[in-house]
Amino acid sequence: MDINSVISEIRRPKPQNDSPASAKRASSKPPKKKTPAKRATVYFEVEILDAKTREKLCFLDKVEPNATITDIKNMFNKSHPEWYPARQSLRLDPKGRSLKDEDILQNLPVGTTATLYFRDLGAQISWVTVFLTEYAGPLIIYLLFYFRVPFIYGHKYDFITSQHSVVHLACICHSFHYIKRLLETLFVHRFSHGTMPLRNIFKNCMYYWGFAAWMAYYINHPLYTPPVFGEDQVKLAVAIFLFCQLGNFSIHIALRNLRPAGSKTRKIPFPTRNPFTWLFLLVSCPNYTYEVGSWIGFAIMTQCLPVALFSLVGFIQMTIWAKGKHRSYLKEFKDYPPLRSPIVPFIL
């Protein structure tokens, strides 16, 4: 063997070890995974100006993009403790609509530097407190007239009840209505807004308490005369009143079941197996329809002018509310039933 053969033998590459053990070791190594590059979080800067004076009130730095309007209100409250979240109205335009609490910052038509305008809504009070105050007043006031407490009708009538059965029946129906409302406020209603301006409670109480006193004064007056058509008129009126009260309660239960506790979810209300809810086929706010029907029944029962006026004023106000809710349904839900009217089927 010459020297060249020896050199070529040394330089020849050695064969790889293809034994099963080596193959197993090679296959046991997992492939390396590529770690995705972390995306940097883009924070927002929020400037809050007074909607009237355009004065700069607050500047929030490094606000999370998924922060809600509620979060921003809480941040703003830390620098201005006098304006608690329920008192704040934040909007994109000084004269625009208030943003919803659940709106998310990154979904708003703003850049990474957002400008919001603040408006003070004034002192607030919870809806539950408002309703309890509104409804407890008429209940107590009516009973004061019914029992004829002193200084109302004269000393000779103090604590002397009426001899007419319709007067006692009217007291039962009136008390039943407001006790039902109080219980619904505590156990049935779910409010989309937690508070309302404190000043409104005085206006609302004047309306409910004032009409209750006016109605009760005449119905429980010693000179009150029963309805013209006697018991037949009263029986018909009681049937209307009770029918509408049951209908109103059924609608409130149906609306409660549409909204989970603690949420502001809105859905299209539809009739259920309860026949009283079938009025949803024709109107958007059957609770108002039944409410007006109850007071019409009460007016027929008592044949009292103040009750008729209260029913008329209530109908006008509830028509305004019903039209507003009907427009809201049409705007929010494209598949909203077109046959429905706001409060009176096919008419209004």
Disulfide bonds with the S-S distance in Angstrom:
none
